Amino acid sequence: MYHQLVNLAEELGRELLAKKAVLTTAESCTGGLISAVITAVPGSSRWFAMGWVVYANEAKSRLLGVDPALLQAVGAVSREVVSAMLCGALEQSQADLALAVSGIAGPDGGSEQKPVGTVWVGAMRRDQTEIITLNQFAGDRQAVREQAVAVALRQGRACWELTEK
């Protein structure tokens, strides 16, 4: 699966490089895995600026400006928080495109409302074009994380292409 993820990163990188665009990431449940597969691509420094691993809510607030009241109201695993993470990542960088992920990878931490495997994945361009999806992934912790990375990279490419036509 790792090689497939690197291939997806490489595809996104080619798109960004062709337009001289730069990517940033804001990751919670993936714990830096998106950044890891991106940096496995030779030459990714030409199109990948930086990434944040903001696992704790305090980090989401302090580093990306996610409002603590929002986190309290809707929880970290929510569309609203992923949107705020995307905005914060773009504000804190010079990137043109951001990817963000927040979810419950398991094996514990889930609830009836948000079971293990629930992951919000988002991509946003600086012009505020965004794609955010709710996903329910199956499998163990690593499988959930890898599936989230794949969706994030695909959404990044789709979001980039939305306004390129």
Secondary structure as UniProt FT lines:
FT   HELIX           2..18
FT   TURN            19..20
FT   STRAND          23..27
FT   TURN            29..32
FT   HELIX           33..39
FT   TURN            42..43
FT   HELIX           44..46
FT   STRAND          48..53
FT   HELIX           57..64
FT   HELIX           68..74
FT   HELIX           79..91
FT   STRAND          97..103
FT   TURN            116..117
FT   STRAND          118..125
FT   TURN            126..127
FT   STRAND          130..136
FT   HELIX           141..162
FT   TURN            163..164
//
